[in-house]
Amino acid sequence: MIKRLFTREKFQPVLAQDTHMRRITAAGWLLICLYLGVPAMLMGGAIDFVVQWITGDCLGVWCMFQKK
């Protein structure tokens, strides 16, 4: 019984055209951009906020939208 649970059946070959290169899909590129972009934007915003809080000079993107 245990042998039957741990043995694998051999895979049957698929008769189809095989591409030799793997490619990243559009969803993959989107996830990479989100995975790298969101933390970078959050870190940049936090640094801008700390600099603005300490010095009083606005450096961030939200400075364009502030009323003077």
N, C-alpha and C positions, 0 to 999 in steps of 0.2 A: 504494500500500500504506500509506504513512504517513498519507495523508488519511483513509483508511478507519479507522485507529486513533484519530484525533483528532476525528472527527465524531460527533455525538450524534444519536440518533434522537429525534424529537419524542415527548413523553409523551402517551399516550392519556388523555383525561379519564375519570375514574371517575364512574359514575352512582350516586352514593350521597348520603345526607344529610350535609351539611357543617355542622359546628359552627363558629361564627365566633369562639369564644373557646377559647384553649388552656388546659388545666388541668394542674396538677401532680398526679401520681398519688401514691398512698400510698408507693410505693417511692421516689419523688422526695423526698417529705417526710422519709422515714427517712434517706436519704443526706444531705440538708441538715442534719438534726439531728446525724448522726454527724460530718459534716465540720466543723461548728461546735462541737459539744459535747465531743468527745473532746479536741481541743487545749486547750479552756478548762479542762476537768477536770485535765488533765496540768499545765498552767501553775499552776492553783490549788494542786494538791498539791505541786508543787515549791516554791512560795512558802511554803506552810505548813511544809514540811520545813525550809527554810532558816531561817525564823523560830524554829522549835522548836530547831534545832541551835544557833543563836546565843544565844537568850535562855533556853532551857530551859522556856518556857511552851508547853504544847500548845494549838494552835489548830485543828487539822484535824478532819475527820470521825472519824478513827480514835481521837480522844481519848475518844469515847463508849464504845469497846470496850476501852480500856486498863484494866488492873487497877491500882489505887492502893495 
